[in-house]
């Protein structure tokens, strides 16, 4: 495919292709890029992580070889997170972002509210444990493959741990961070190709507010970060007040 692009460029009298950019893009040299090509995600999970929306994340099977339990619900769910950069708070919104996020904005906002899509994934732990259960290995393998997809080169993610409302705020904050860190260590141990930042939100961002003790509140969220993540990542790490 690259030889084809080179041939077209030479026929048109254009300078040679400079090479692959960090995110897998191909640029023609010059003052302004004439054209760029991004690789397409190779799996539904990679597509969902790269561009999280209801369409891309609907029906994604995080554990295709696992045992499907009717009571377990979907393993992957799209969420919208509203981050209050001024007050270090986050809430789940029922509506999608008003416009697609501009991850590559040169000057991302440092104040106000930022609305970002995210992917909530059910990764199960034993009660009061931060060790990923062995029967979750299929989900982890799917995440490893997705995060190593060439289309995700140049992206980064906050790995957010959540708990239900059983227990004290402080204990749940610590447990959720340890669970997020446990998932992150496993993924980094498999040499995934993107930076991951574990954070814990305890019971502060419940998925099911009507039933705070419900199991669906125990989850791990993957939130793609802006290319300049400063203020967003700072807010994410300060949601829990230890």
C-alpha positions, 0 to 999 in steps of 0.5 A: 500500500505504501508503494502505491502512495509513493507511486502516485506522489511521484507521478504527480510530481510531489515530494516523496512520502516522509514516513509514518507519523506517531499515530500511524498517519502518512504525510506528504512533505510540504508546508501543509499536509496534502493528505493523511491516512490513519489505519482502521481499528482491527477489532470492535474493542479497539474501535470502541476504545479509540472512538467511544460512542454508543454505536461503536461500543454496542454489542462488543464482546469483551470475552468471546470464549467466556460463559455468557450469563444472562444476569451478568449484563453487557461486558462493555458499555459506553458512558459519558463522563462530565469532569468539573475541572474547577471542583475536581468532580465527575458525574456520569451523563445520560447524553453523549458529548455535544460534539466529538472530543478534540483530543489533539487540541493544542490548548485543551481547557484548564477550567470549566467542564470537559465532557469525554466519552468512556468505556465501562468494562465489567472486570470482576474481583473477589469480595474485598480483593484487588486481584483480578480473578482468573476467570477474567483472563479472556477479557484481559486478553481482549483488552491487550489485543485492542490496546496494541492495535496500530490505530491506537498508537499515540493515544493514552487512557485513564484506567478508573476503578469503581466500587459499590457503596458498601463500606466507607468512602475512604476504604472504597477509594483505596480499594478502587485505586488498587483494583485499577492499578492491578488491571494496569499492571497486568496490561503493562506486563503484556507490553501494551503500546499505550500509556495507562494511568490508574485512578480510583473513584470509589463510590463517587461515580455510581453507575446505578444511583438508584441502587448504590450497592448494585454489582454493576457499580463495580467496574473499570472504566477506560477513558481516552485522555487528551493528547495534553492530559494535564487538567483532565488527569489532575481532576481524575486523580483528585475525585477521591478525597482520601 
